[in-house]
Amino acid sequence: MPGKKYSLRSVKAEQLAFDASKEQDDKKRTNAEELAEWSGGEVAWVERNGNTVPQVVLTARTGTRVANVGDYVVELSEGNFTVMSSDEFERSYQV
């Protein structure tokens, strides 16, 4: 006999995508600083495939989270942030 089916309750969340498409002064820039300020995180620069790229490191109630370019930082409740991949975010939320 199958179990009961449940649906996730509707939750409103504010999000900000980690975007690397901003061009400024002929250099590719990201919104890492804006994202870090909004979420209370910090920008860290790491080497990846021979390039130095930004990450946003934030402390959530459940531990440290790292956002990479293309991820979403989601505020689930006031001051409670999490990081989701773009696929995970699009499956979980609708605009």
C-alpha positions in Angstrom: 0.0 0.0 0.0 1.6 3.3 -1.1 2.2 6.1 1.5 0.4 9.4 1.6 1.5 12.1 -0.8 2.5 15.5 0.5 3.2 18.8 -1.1 5.8 21.3 0.0 4.0 24.4 1.3 4.3 27.5 -0.7 7.2 29.6 0.6 8.1 33.0 -0.5 11.8 33.6 -0.9 13.9 36.4 -2.2 16.8 35.4 -4.4 19.8 36.9 -6.2 21.6 35.1 -9.0 25.4 35.0 -9.0 25.9 36.6 -12.4 29.2 36.8 -14.4 27.8 38.6 -17.5 28.3 42.2 -16.4 30.9 43.9 -18.7 32.7 47.0 -17.4 35.9 48.7 -18.6 36.5 45.8 -21.0 36.8 43.4 -18.1 34.3 40.7 -17.1 32.9 41.5 -13.7 30.5 39.7 -11.5 27.9 40.8 -8.9 29.9 39.0 -6.2 30.3 42.1 -4.0 26.6 42.9 -4.2 25.7 39.3 -3.4 28.1 39.1 -0.5 26.8 42.4 1.0 23.1 41.3 0.6 23.7 37.9 2.2 26.3 38.8 4.8 28.8 36.7 3.1 32.4 37.3 1.8 34.0 37.2 -1.6 36.8 34.6 -2.0 38.9 34.2 -5.1 39.9 30.7 -6.1 41.9 29.1 -8.9 39.8 27.0 -11.2 41.0 25.6 -14.6 43.8 28.1 -14.7 41.5 31.1 -14.0 41.0 33.1 -10.8 37.2 33.2 -10.2 35.1 34.6 -7.4 33.0 32.6 -5.0 30.7 34.0 -2.3 31.1 32.2 1.0 28.2 32.7 3.5 27.4 31.3 6.9 23.9 29.8 7.1 22.2 28.4 10.1 23.0 24.9 8.9 26.7 25.7 8.2 29.0 27.3 5.6 27.6 27.6 2.0 29.6 28.5 -1.1 28.0 30.1 -4.2 29.6 29.9 -7.6 28.8 31.8 -10.7 25.4 30.5 -11.9 24.1 29.6 -8.5 21.3 31.3 -6.7 21.5 32.6 -3.1 18.0 32.4 -1.6 16.8 34.1 1.6 14.4 31.6 3.0 13.5 33.7 6.1 14.9 36.9 7.5 18.7 36.4 7.7 18.5 32.7 6.8 20.3 32.1 3.4 21.0 29.0 1.3 22.7 28.3 -2.0 20.9 26.5 -4.8 22.1 25.5 -8.3 20.1 27.1 -11.1 18.4 23.7 -11.9 17.5 23.2 -8.2 16.1 26.7 -8.0 14.0 26.4 -11.2 12.6 23.1 -10.0 11.6 24.5 -6.6 10.4 28.0 -7.3 8.3 29.8 -9.8 8.5 33.5 -10.4 
